[in-house]
Amino acid sequence: MKFTDKIIKKYCITEKAATLSSNLNQYIFEVDKNVNRIEVAKAIEGLFNVSVTRVNILNKRGKTKRSRTHRGKVGRTASSKRAIVSLKEGDKIEIL
């Protein structure tokens, strides 16, 4: 069994996340790359004491970037995995 602090890395604060949380009662979290939907749902339920109805997973691939200081060198930004968590009607997560 994995610990919840290892599964959930951080809460994503973006315009899309704010819109989803206010309108559809969905929240976006950045999660560990090796977890599945069931582990994410159990971690959210245990951490925030809410009921999770659905979890969608997004694998974001890192972008290729060119370096300005080192000519010809190509690097990559980090890849990440995000989970969009839908909660039961009436449940809310107070982040701040």
Gaussian input, Z-matrix of N, CA and C with variables (Angstrom, degrees):
# hf/3-21g

backbone

0 1
 N
 C     1     B1
 C     2     B2     1     A1
 N     3     B3     2     A2     1     D1
 C     4     B4     3     A3     2     D2
 C     5     B5     4     A4     3     D3
 N     6     B6     5     A5     4     D4
 C     7     B7     6     A6     5     D5
 C     8     B8     7     A7     6     D6
 N     9     B9     8     A8     7     D7
 C    10    B10     9     A9     8     D8
 C    11    B11    10    A10     9     D9
 N    12    B12    11    A11    10    D10
 C    13    B13    12    A12    11    D11
 C    14    B14    13    A13    12    D12
 N    15    B15    14    A14    13    D13
 C    16    B16    15    A15    14    D14
 C    17    B17    16    A16    15    D15
 N    18    B18    17    A17    16    D16
 C    19    B19    18    A18    17    D17
 C    20    B20    19    A19    18    D18
 N    21    B21    20    A20    19    D19
 C    22    B22    21    A21    20    D20
 C    23    B23    22    A22    21    D21
 N    24    B24    23    A23    22    D22
 C    25    B25    24    A24    23    D23
 C    26    B26    25    A25    24    D24
 N    27    B27    26    A26    25    D25
 C    28    B28    27    A27    26    D26
 C    29    B29    28    A28    27    D27
 N    30    B30    29    A29    28    D28
 C    31    B31    30    A30    29    D29
 C    32    B32    31    A31    30    D30
 N    33    B33    32    A32    31    D31
 C    34    B34    33    A33    32    D32
 C    35    B35    34    A34    33    D33
 N    36    B36    35    A35    34    D34
 C    37    B37    36    A36    35    D35
 C    38    B38    37    A37    36    D36
 N    39    B39    38    A38    37    D37
 C    40    B40    39    A39    38    D38
 C    41    B41    40    A40    39    D39
 N    42    B42    41    A41    40    D40
 C    43    B43    42    A42    41    D41
 C    44    B44    43    A43    42    D42
 N    45    B45    44    A44    43    D43
 C    46    B46    45    A45    44    D44
 C    47    B47    46    A46    45    D45
 N    48    B48    47    A47    46    D46
 C    49    B49    48    A48    47    D47
 C    50    B50    49    A49    48    D48
 N    51    B51    50    A50    49    D49
 C    52    B52    51    A51    50    D50
 C    53    B53    52    A52    51    D51
 N    54    B54    53    A53    52    D52
 C    55    B55    54    A54    53    D53
 C    56    B56    55    A55    54    D54
 N    57    B57    56    A56    55    D55
 C    58    B58    57    A57    56    D56
 C    59    B59    58    A58    57    D57
 N    60    B60    59    A59    58    D58
 C    61    B61    60    A60    59    D59
 C    62    B62    61    A61    60    D60
 N    63    B63    62    A62    61    D61
 C    64    B64    63    A63    62    D62
 C    65    B65    64    A64    63    D63
 N    66    B66    65    A65    64    D64
 C    67    B67    66    A66    65    D65
 C    68    B68    67    A67    66    D66
 N    69    B69    68    A68    67    D67
 C    70    B70    69    A69    68    D68
 C    71    B71    70    A70    69    D69
 N    72    B72    71    A71    70    D70
 C    73    B73    72    A72    71    D71
 C    74    B74    73    A73    72    D72
 N    75    B75    74    A74    73    D73
 C    76    B76    75    A75    74    D74
 C    77    B77    76    A76    75    D75
 N    78    B78    77    A77    76    D76
 C    79    B79    78    A78    77    D77
 C    80    B80    79    A79    78    D78
 N    81    B81    80    A80    79    D79
 C    82    B82    81    A81    80    D80
 C    83    B83    82    A82    81    D81
 N    84    B84    83    A83    82    D82
 C    85    B85    84    A84    83    D83
 C    86    B86    85    A85    84    D84
 N    87    B87    86    A86    85    D85
 C    88    B88    87    A87    86    D86
 C    89    B89    88    A88    87    D87
 N    90    B90    89    A89    88    D88
 C    91    B91    90    A90    89    D89
 C    92    B92    91    A91    90    D90
 N    93    B93    92    A92    91    D91
 C    94    B94    93    A93    92    D92
 C    95    B95    94    A94    93    D93
 N    96    B96    95    A95    94    D94
 C    97    B97    96    A96    95    D95
 C    98    B98    97    A97    96    D96
 N    99    B99    98    A98    97    D97
 C   100   B100    99    A99    98    D98
 C   101   B101   100   A100    99    D99
 N   102   B102   101   A101   100   D100
 C   103   B103   102   A102   101   D101
 C   104   B104   103   A103   102   D102
 N   105   B105   104   A104   103   D103
 C   106   B106   105   A105   104   D104
 C   107   B107   106   A106   105   D105
 N   108   B108   107   A107   106   D106
 C   109   B109   108   A108   107   D107
 C   110   B110   109   A109   108   D108
 N   111   B111   110   A110   109   D109
 C   112   B112   111   A111   110   D110
 C   113   B113   112   A112   111   D111
 N   114   B114   113   A113   112   D112
 C   115   B115   114   A114   113   D113
 C   116   B116   115   A115   114   D114
 N   117   B117   116   A116   115   D115
 C   118   B118   117   A117   116   D116
 C   119   B119   118   A118   117   D117
 N   120   B120   119   A119   118   D118
 C   121   B121   120   A120   119   D119
 C   122   B122   121   A121   120   D120
 N   123   B123   122   A122   121   D121
 C   124   B124   123   A123   122   D122
 C   125   B125   124   A124   123   D123
 N   126   B126   125   A125   124   D124
 C   127   B127   126   A126   125   D125
 C   128   B128   127   A127   126   D126
 N   129   B129   128   A128   127   D127
 C   130   B130   129   A129   128   D128
 C   131   B131   130   A130   129   D129
 N   132   B132   131   A131   130   D130
 C   133   B133   132   A132   131   D131
 C   134   B134   133   A133   132   D132
 N   135   B135   134   A134   133   D133
 C   136   B136   135   A135   134   D134
 C   137   B137   136   A136   135   D135
 N   138   B138   137   A137   136   D136
 C   139   B139   138   A138   137   D137
 C   140   B140   139   A139   138   D138
 N   141   B141   140   A140   139   D139
 C   142   B142   141   A141   140   D140
 C   143   B143   142   A142   141   D141
 N   144   B144   143   A143   142   D142
 C   145   B145   144   A144   143   D143
 C   146   B146   145   A145   144   D144
 N   147   B147   146   A146   145   D145
 C   148   B148   147   A147   146   D146
 C   149   B149   148   A148   147   D147
 N   150   B150   149   A149   148   D148
 C   151   B151   150   A150   149   D149
 C   152   B152   151   A151   150   D150
 N   153   B153   152   A152   151   D151
 C   154   B154   153   A153   152   D152
 C   155   B155   154   A154   153   D153
 N   156   B156   155   A155   154   D154
 C   157   B157   156   A156   155   D155
 C   158   B158   157   A157   156   D156
 N   159   B159   158   A158   157   D157
 C   160   B160   159   A159   158   D158
 C   161   B161   160   A160   159   D159
 N   162   B162   161   A161   160   D160
 C   163   B163   162   A162   161   D161
 C   164   B164   163   A163   162   D162
 N   165   B165   164   A164   163   D163
 C   166   B166   165   A165   164   D164
 C   167   B167   166   A166   165   D165
 N   168   B168   167   A167   166   D166
 C   169   B169   168   A168   167   D167
 C   170   B170   169   A169   168   D168
 N   171   B171   170   A170   169   D169
 C   172   B172   171   A171   170   D170
 C   173   B173   172   A172   171   D171
 N   174   B174   173   A173   172   D172
 C   175   B175   174   A174   173   D173
 C   176   B176   175   A175   174   D174
 N   177   B177   176   A176   175   D175
 C   178   B178   177   A177   176   D176
 C   179   B179   178   A178   177   D177
 N   180   B180   179   A179   178   D178
 C   181   B181   180   A180   179   D179
 C   182   B182   181   A181   180   D180
 N   183   B183   182   A182   181   D181
 C   184   B184   183   A183   182   D182
 C   185   B185   184   A184   183   D183
 N   186   B186   185   A185   184   D184
 C   187   B187   186   A186   185   D185
 C   188   B188   187   A187   186   D186
 N   189   B189   188   A188   187   D187
 C   190   B190   189   A189   188   D188
 C   191   B191   190   A190   189   D189
 N   192   B192   191   A191   190   D190
 C   193   B193   192   A192   191   D191
 C   194   B194   193   A193   192   D192
 N   195   B195   194   A194   193   D193
 C   196   B196   195   A195   194   D194
 C   197   B197   196   A196   195   D195
 N   198   B198   197   A197   196   D196
 C   199   B199   198   A198   197   D197
 C   200   B200   199   A199   198   D198
 N   201   B201   200   A200   199   D199
 C   202   B202   201   A201   200   D200
 C   203   B203   202   A202   201   D201
 N   204   B204   203   A203   202   D202
 C   205   B205   204   A204   203   D203
 C   206   B206   205   A205   204   D204
 N   207   B207   206   A206   205   D205
 C   208   B208   207   A207   206   D206
 C   209   B209   208   A208   207   D207
 N   210   B210   209   A209   208   D208
 C   211   B211   210   A210   209   D209
 C   212   B212   211   A211   210   D210
 N   213   B213   212   A212   211   D211
 C   214   B214   213   A213   212   D212
 C   215   B215   214   A214   213   D213
 N   216   B216   215   A215   214   D214
 C   217   B217   216   A216   215   D215
 C   218   B218   217   A217   216   D216
 N   219   B219   218   A218   217   D217
 C   220   B220   219   A219   218   D218
 C   221   B221   220   A220   219   D219
 N   222   B222   221   A221   220   D220
 C   223   B223   222   A222   221   D221
 C   224   B224   223   A223   222   D222
 N   225   B225   224   A224   223   D223
 C   226   B226   225   A225   224   D224
 C   227   B227   226   A226   225   D225
 N   228   B228   227   A227   226   D226
 C   229   B229   228   A228   227   D227
 C   230   B230   229   A229   228   D228
 N   231   B231   230   A230   229   D229
 C   232   B232   231   A231   230   D230
 C   233   B233   232   A232   231   D231
 N   234   B234   233   A233   232   D232
 C   235   B235   234   A234   233   D233
 C   236   B236   235   A235   234   D234
 N   237   B237   236   A236   235   D235
 C   238   B238   237   A237   236   D236
 C   239   B239   238   A238   237   D237
 N   240   B240   239   A239   238   D238
 C   241   B241   240   A240   239   D239
 C   242   B242   241   A241   240   D240
 N   243   B243   242   A242   241   D241
 C   244   B244   243   A243   242   D242
 C   245   B245   244   A244   243   D243
 N   246   B246   245   A245   244   D244
 C   247   B247   246   A246   245   D245
 C   248   B248   247   A247   246   D246
 N   249   B249   248   A248   247   D247
 C   250   B250   249   A249   248   D248
 C   251   B251   250   A250   249   D249
 N   252   B252   251   A251   250   D250
 C   253   B253   252   A252   251   D251
 C   254   B254   253   A253   252   D252
 N   255   B255   254   A254   253   D253
 C   256   B256   255   A255   254   D254
 C   257   B257   256   A256   255   D255
 N   258   B258   257   A257   256   D256
 C   259   B259   258   A258   257   D257
 C   260   B260   259   A259   258   D258
 N   261   B261   260   A260   259   D259
 C   262   B262   261   A261   260   D260
 C   263   B263   262   A262   261   D261
 N   264   B264   263   A263   262   D262
 C   265   B265   264   A264   263   D263
 C   266   B266   265   A265   264   D264
 N   267   B267   266   A266   265   D265
 C   268   B268   267   A267   266   D266
 C   269   B269   268   A268   267   D267
 N   270   B270   269   A269   268   D268
 C   271   B271   270   A270   269   D269
 C   272   B272   271   A271   270   D270
 N   273   B273   272   A272   271   D271
 C   274   B274   273   A273   272   D272
 C   275   B275   274   A274   273   D273
 N   276   B276   275   A275   274   D274
 C   277   B277   276   A276   275   D275
 C   278   B278   277   A277   276   D276
 N   279   B279   278   A278   277   D277
 C   280   B280   279   A279   278   D278
 C   281   B281   280   A280   279   D279
 N   282   B282   281   A281   280   D280
 C   283   B283   282   A282   281   D281
 C   284   B284   283   A283   282   D282
 N   285   B285   284   A284   283   D283
 C   286   B286   285   A285   284   D284
 C   287   B287   286   A286   285   D285

   B1=1.4490
   B2=1.5202
   B3=1.3075
   B4=1.4568
   B5=1.5181
   B6=1.3241
   B7=1.4521
   B8=1.5219
   B9=1.3237
   B10=1.4658
   B11=1.5201
   B12=1.3341
   B13=1.4601
   B14=1.5254
   B15=1.3204
   B16=1.4636
   B17=1.5230
   B18=1.3286
   B19=1.4645
   B20=1.5207
   B21=1.3314
   B22=1.4603
   B23=1.5206
   B24=1.3301
   B25=1.4583
   B26=1.5191
   B27=1.3439
   B28=1.4667
   B29=1.5160
   B30=1.3142
   B31=1.4592
   B32=1.5245
   B33=1.3206
   B34=1.4578
   B35=1.5207
   B36=1.3257
   B37=1.4555
   B38=1.5207
   B39=1.3218
   B40=1.4594
   B41=1.5274
   B42=1.3201
   B43=1.4594
   B44=1.5305
   B45=1.3220
   B46=1.4623
   B47=1.5288
   B48=1.3276
   B49=1.4594
   B50=1.5224
   B51=1.3276
   B52=1.4653
   B53=1.5172
   B54=1.3223
   B55=1.4585
   B56=1.5298
   B57=1.3245
   B58=1.4698
   B59=1.5278
   B60=1.3332
   B61=1.4627
   B62=1.5217
   B63=1.3293
   B64=1.4641
   B65=1.5247
   B66=1.3297
   B67=1.4615
   B68=1.5224
   B69=1.3349
   B70=1.4629
   B71=1.5243
   B72=1.3326
   B73=1.4626
   B74=1.5341
   B75=1.3532
   B76=1.4622
   B77=1.5314
   B78=1.3285
   B79=1.4572
   B80=1.5209
   B81=1.3433
   B82=1.4582
   B83=1.5250
   B84=1.3296
   B85=1.4570
   B86=1.5184
   B87=1.3208
   B88=1.4641
   B89=1.5262
   B90=1.3425
   B91=1.4577
   B92=1.5254
   B93=1.3218
   B94=1.4606
   B95=1.5266
   B96=1.3172
   B97=1.4696
   B98=1.5178
   B99=1.3282
   B100=1.4652
   B101=1.5258
   B102=1.3280
   B103=1.4614
   B104=1.5248
   B105=1.3251
   B106=1.4605
   B107=1.5268
   B108=1.3347
   B109=1.4641
   B110=1.5284
   B111=1.3112
   B112=1.4623
   B113=1.5261
   B114=1.3196
   B115=1.4614
   B116=1.5219
   B117=1.3361
   B118=1.4638
   B119=1.5253
   B120=1.3244
   B121=1.4629
   B122=1.5294
   B123=1.3200
   B124=1.4645
   B125=1.5215
   B126=1.3400
   B127=1.4621
   B128=1.5275
   B129=1.3300
   B130=1.4662
   B131=1.5247
   B132=1.3272
   B133=1.4619
   B134=1.5271
   B135=1.3152
   B136=1.4541
   B137=1.5147
   B138=1.3176
   B139=1.4577
   B140=1.5230
   B141=1.3325
   B142=1.4603
   B143=1.5270
   B144=1.3237
   B145=1.4669
   B146=1.5385
   B147=1.3324
   B148=1.4665
   B149=1.5231
   B150=1.3428
   B151=1.4659
   B152=1.5213
   B153=1.3153
   B154=1.4590
   B155=1.5205
   B156=1.3429
   B157=1.4628
   B158=1.5223
   B159=1.3309
   B160=1.4583
   B161=1.5266
   B162=1.3468
   B163=1.4572
   B164=1.5225
   B165=1.3265
   B166=1.4625
   B167=1.5219
   B168=1.3281
   B169=1.4620
   B170=1.5300
   B171=1.3422
   B172=1.4583
   B173=1.5182
   B174=1.3151
   B175=1.4589
   B176=1.5192
   B177=1.3303
   B178=1.4542
   B179=1.5264
   B180=1.3097
   B181=1.4545
   B182=1.5212
   B183=1.3256
   B184=1.4557
   B185=1.5120
   B186=1.3332
   B187=1.4555
   B188=1.5201
   B189=1.3229
   B190=1.4512
   B191=1.5147
   B192=1.3379
   B193=1.4578
   B194=1.5230
   B195=1.3119
   B196=1.4636
   B197=1.5123
   B198=1.3116
   B199=1.4532
   B200=1.5194
   B201=1.3209
   B202=1.4623
   B203=1.5246
   B204=1.3209
   B205=1.4517
   B206=1.5312
   B207=1.3145
   B208=1.4637
   B209=1.5180
   B210=1.2965
   B211=1.4650
   B212=1.5204
   B213=1.3140
   B214=1.4529
   B215=1.5156
   B216=1.3306
   B217=1.4644
   B218=1.5248
   B219=1.3205
   B220=1.4426
   B221=1.5204
   B222=1.3249
   B223=1.4609
   B224=1.5123
   B225=1.3174
   B226=1.4564
   B227=1.5252
   B228=1.3328
   B229=1.4532
   B230=1.5275
   B231=1.2863
   B232=1.4603
   B233=1.5253
   B234=1.3183
   B235=1.4579
   B236=1.5238
   B237=1.3242
   B238=1.4552
   B239=1.5236
   B240=1.3117
   B241=1.4577
   B242=1.5180
   B243=1.3298
   B244=1.4593
   B245=1.5163
   B246=1.3092
   B247=1.4605
   B248=1.5163
   B249=1.3305
   B250=1.4560
   B251=1.5268
   B252=1.3299
   B253=1.4530
   B254=1.5270
   B255=1.3379
   B256=1.4654
   B257=1.5223
   B258=1.3346
   B259=1.4522
   B260=1.5193
   B261=1.3344
   B262=1.4513
   B263=1.5293
   B264=1.3127
   B265=1.4633
   B266=1.5318
   B267=1.3213
   B268=1.4630
   B269=1.5121
   B270=1.3135
   B271=1.4785
   B272=1.5168
   B273=1.3242
   B274=1.4597
   B275=1.5102
   B276=1.3349
   B277=1.4552
   B278=1.5249
   B279=1.3272
   B280=1.4710
   B281=1.5252
   B282=1.3317
   B283=1.4595
   B284=1.5299
   B285=1.3182
   B286=1.4547
   B287=1.4923
   A1=109.73
   A2=115.82
   A3=121.38
   A4=109.53
   A5=116.31
   A6=121.56
   A7=110.10
   A8=116.62
   A9=120.48
   A10=112.20
   A11=118.16
   A12=118.90
   A13=111.65
   A14=118.19
   A15=121.70
   A16=111.51
   A17=117.45
   A18=121.45
   A19=110.79
   A20=117.29
   A21=122.10
   A22=109.16
   A23=115.64
   A24=119.74
   A25=112.28
   A26=116.53
   A27=119.01
   A28=110.27
   A29=114.57
   A30=122.52
   A31=107.52
   A32=117.72
   A33=121.87
   A34=109.83
   A35=116.31
   A36=122.02
   A37=107.69
   A38=116.31
   A39=122.86
   A40=108.09
   A41=116.26
   A42=120.08
   A43=110.92
   A44=115.98
   A45=119.85
   A46=110.56
   A47=117.25
   A48=120.88
   A49=111.27
   A50=117.52
   A51=120.46
   A52=111.16
   A53=117.18
   A54=121.23
   A55=111.30
   A56=116.32
   A57=120.11
   A58=111.67
   A59=116.78
   A60=119.00
   A61=112.11
   A62=117.11
   A63=118.52
   A64=112.57
   A65=118.43
   A66=120.98
   A67=114.13
   A68=117.72
   A69=121.25
   A70=114.88
   A71=117.80
   A72=122.52
   A73=111.29
   A74=115.87
   A75=122.52
   A76=108.70
   A77=116.31
   A78=121.98
   A79=109.22
   A80=116.80
   A81=122.12
   A82=109.11
   A83=115.98
   A84=122.65
   A85=109.54
   A86=116.12
   A87=119.91
   A88=106.38
   A89=116.00
   A90=121.39
   A91=110.36
   A92=114.71
   A93=121.35
   A94=109.68
   A95=116.43
   A96=121.15
   A97=113.87
   A98=117.62
   A99=120.59
   A100=114.01
   A101=118.35
   A102=120.18
   A103=110.67
   A104=115.62
   A105=120.77
   A106=109.80
   A107=116.46
   A108=121.94
   A109=112.77
   A110=116.34
   A111=120.62
   A112=110.49
   A113=117.37
   A114=121.15
   A115=111.39
   A116=117.17
   A117=120.72
   A118=109.82
   A119=117.63
   A120=121.37
   A121=111.26
   A122=117.83
   A123=120.70
   A124=111.66
   A125=116.89
   A126=120.40
   A127=111.23
   A128=117.55
   A129=121.32
   A130=110.63
   A131=116.96
   A132=120.39
   A133=111.40
   A134=117.14
   A135=120.03
   A136=113.80
   A137=116.90
   A138=120.92
   A139=112.39
   A140=117.47
   A141=121.00
   A142=113.92
   A143=118.73
   A144=123.75
   A145=111.31
   A146=116.42
   A147=123.72
   A148=108.60
   A149=117.06
   A150=121.69
   A151=109.19
   A152=116.76
   A153=122.88
   A154=108.89
   A155=116.37
   A156=119.74
   A157=112.02
   A158=117.55
   A159=120.25
   A160=110.22
   A161=115.94
   A162=122.15
   A163=108.76
   A164=116.81
   A165=122.50
   A166=108.08
   A167=116.43
   A168=122.24
   A169=109.92
   A170=116.69
   A171=123.06
   A172=108.97
   A173=117.50
   A174=121.97
   A175=107.61
   A176=116.61
   A177=121.26
   A178=108.81
   A179=115.83
   A180=121.22
   A181=109.68
   A182=117.24
   A183=121.55
   A184=111.97
   A185=115.64
   A186=120.34
   A187=110.82
   A188=115.69
   A189=121.31
   A190=108.28
   A191=116.94
   A192=122.05
   A193=108.91
   A194=115.35
   A195=120.77
   A196=109.35
   A197=116.12
   A198=121.46
   A199=109.91
   A200=117.36
   A201=120.93
   A202=111.48
   A203=116.62
   A204=119.71
   A205=112.66
   A206=118.10
   A207=121.45
   A208=108.05
   A209=116.40
   A210=120.58
   A211=110.99
   A212=115.17
   A213=120.92
   A214=114.68
   A215=118.54
   A216=120.77
   A217=109.17
   A218=115.17
   A219=121.17
   A220=108.25
   A221=116.10
   A222=120.93
   A223=110.21
   A224=115.77
   A225=121.49
   A226=109.43
   A227=115.77
   A228=120.00
   A229=107.96
   A230=115.86
   A231=120.36
   A232=111.59
   A233=116.51
   A234=122.10
   A235=108.47
   A236=116.53
   A237=119.59
   A238=110.09
   A239=114.60
   A240=121.36
   A241=107.19
   A242=116.25
   A243=121.09
   A244=110.43
   A245=114.80
   A246=121.21
   A247=108.91
   A248=116.08
   A249=121.80
   A250=106.70
   A251=116.15
   A252=122.29
   A253=109.09
   A254=116.85
   A255=122.43
   A256=108.60
   A257=115.57
   A258=120.84
   A259=111.09
   A260=115.21
   A261=122.05
   A262=109.49
   A263=116.14
   A264=121.92
   A265=109.85
   A266=116.80
   A267=121.40
   A268=113.61
   A269=119.40
   A270=122.11
   A271=109.66
   A272=115.54
   A273=121.90
   A274=109.32
   A275=115.37
   A276=122.07
   A277=106.86
   A278=116.44
   A279=121.78
   A280=107.33
   A281=116.42
   A282=121.72
   A283=111.26
   A284=117.10
   A285=121.24
   A286=109.44
   D1=136.17
   D2=179.87
   D3=-95.12
   D4=153.24
   D5=178.56
   D6=-82.34
   D7=151.61
   D8=-176.84
   D9=-66.06
   D10=-30.23
   D11=178.59
   D12=-73.28
   D13=-18.64
   D14=174.60
   D15=-85.40
   D16=-28.77
   D17=-179.00
   D18=-77.90
   D19=-51.36
   D20=-177.05
   D21=-97.85
   D22=117.25
   D23=-179.10
   D24=-85.03
   D25=-52.31
   D26=-179.82
   D27=-161.92
   D28=165.77
   D29=175.71
   D30=-91.20
   D31=133.33
   D32=-178.65
   D33=-86.30
   D34=124.43
   D35=179.73
   D36=-108.11
   D37=97.65
   D38=178.29
   D39=-137.51
   D40=172.71
   D41=177.12
   D42=-65.54
   D43=-40.00
   D44=178.89
   D45=-63.75
   D46=-41.48
   D47=179.35
   D48=-64.98
   D49=-38.10
   D50=178.28
   D51=-66.88
   D52=-39.77
   D53=178.39
   D54=-65.77
   D55=-44.47
   D56=179.58
   D57=-63.33
   D58=-41.40
   D59=-177.34
   D60=-70.10
   D61=-36.08
   D62=-178.33
   D63=-79.53
   D64=-36.12
   D65=-174.94
   D66=-94.22
   D67=-43.68
   D68=-170.96
   D69=-111.93
   D70=1.99
   D71=-179.12
   D72=59.10
   D73=42.85
   D74=177.13
   D75=-120.37
   D76=145.77
   D77=-177.63
   D78=-129.48
   D79=144.98
   D80=-177.47
   D81=-109.98
   D82=127.77
   D83=178.11
   D84=-125.81
   D85=144.45
   D86=170.64
   D87=-88.88
   D88=128.27
   D89=-173.78
   D90=-122.18
   D91=170.63
   D92=178.04
   D93=-66.85
   D94=150.35
   D95=-175.36
   D96=-71.27
   D97=-17.54
   D98=-173.78
   D99=-106.04
   D100=18.47
   D101=-179.42
   D102=-106.61
   D103=160.76
   D104=178.61
   D105=-114.70
   D106=-177.51
   D107=-175.63
   D108=-62.69
   D109=-39.62
   D110=-176.92
   D111=-65.81
   D112=-43.84
   D113=179.16
   D114=-64.72
   D115=-38.34
   D116=178.26
   D117=-65.53
   D118=-44.34
   D119=-179.69
   D120=-61.89
   D121=-43.91
   D122=179.45
   D123=-65.99
   D124=-37.45
   D125=179.52
   D126=-66.61
   D127=-42.69
   D128=179.11
   D129=-65.92
   D130=-42.91
   D131=178.99
   D132=-63.07
   D133=-40.47
   D134=179.96
   D135=-73.18
   D136=-34.35
   D137=-175.35
   D138=-79.69
   D139=-42.46
   D140=-174.41
   D141=-108.13
   D142=-2.15
   D143=178.47
   D144=57.34
   D145=52.23
   D146=178.39
   D147=-129.58
   D148=170.74
   D149=177.11
   D150=-105.21
   D151=123.68
   D152=179.73
   D153=-93.67
   D154=129.51
   D155=178.62
   D156=-99.59
   D157=-30.23
   D158=-175.83
   D159=-156.27
   D160=146.69
   D161=176.62
   D162=-132.15
   D163=124.47
   D164=173.36
   D165=-109.43
   D166=139.48
   D167=-177.20
   D168=-111.81
   D169=134.77
   D170=174.55
   D171=-120.25
   D172=126.75
   D173=172.63
   D174=-100.03
   D175=109.85
   D176=-178.96
   D177=-95.62
   D178=119.04
   D179=-179.25
   D180=-83.18
   D181=142.23
   D182=179.50
   D183=-68.36
   D184=146.59
   D185=-179.02
   D186=-88.50
   D187=151.87
   D188=174.99
   D189=-84.99
   D190=130.10
   D191=-178.66
   D192=-127.28
   D193=144.97
   D194=174.77
   D195=-95.60
   D196=144.37
   D197=178.89
   D198=-87.14
   D199=136.91
   D200=178.03
   D201=-81.24
   D202=-31.00
   D203=-175.60
   D204=-86.10
   D205=-33.38
   D206=179.81
   D207=-107.37
   D208=106.99
   D209=-175.70
   D210=-66.21
   D211=132.49
   D212=176.77
   D213=83.73
   D214=-7.96
   D215=-179.12
   D216=-84.75
   D217=134.01
   D218=178.88
   D219=-117.93
   D220=130.48
   D221=178.58
   D222=-121.36
   D223=-178.49
   D224=-179.82
   D225=-133.91
   D226=145.94
   D227=169.75
   D228=-82.75
   D229=165.33
   D230=-175.09
   D231=-73.20
   D232=142.49
   D233=172.86
   D234=-81.89
   D235=155.83
   D236=179.87
   D237=-147.26
   D238=167.98
   D239=178.24
   D240=-128.89
   D241=129.88
   D242=-178.85
   D243=-120.65
   D244=149.82
   D245=178.06
   D246=-123.46
   D247=127.49
   D248=173.31
   D249=-98.62
   D250=115.50
   D251=-172.56
   D252=-107.29
   D253=122.68
   D254=175.64
   D255=-96.97
   D256=134.04
   D257=-178.35
   D258=-106.49
   D259=161.02
   D260=177.93
   D261=-66.13
   D262=151.41
   D263=179.43
   D264=-56.08
   D265=126.97
   D266=178.98
   D267=99.46
   D268=-21.49
   D269=177.40
   D270=-83.28
   D271=147.70
   D272=178.66
   D273=-144.84
   D274=153.40
   D275=175.05
   D276=-115.13
   D277=121.50
   D278=175.87
   D279=-95.48
   D280=105.33
   D281=-175.55
   D282=-82.30
   D283=-49.81
   D284=-176.25
   D285=-90.48

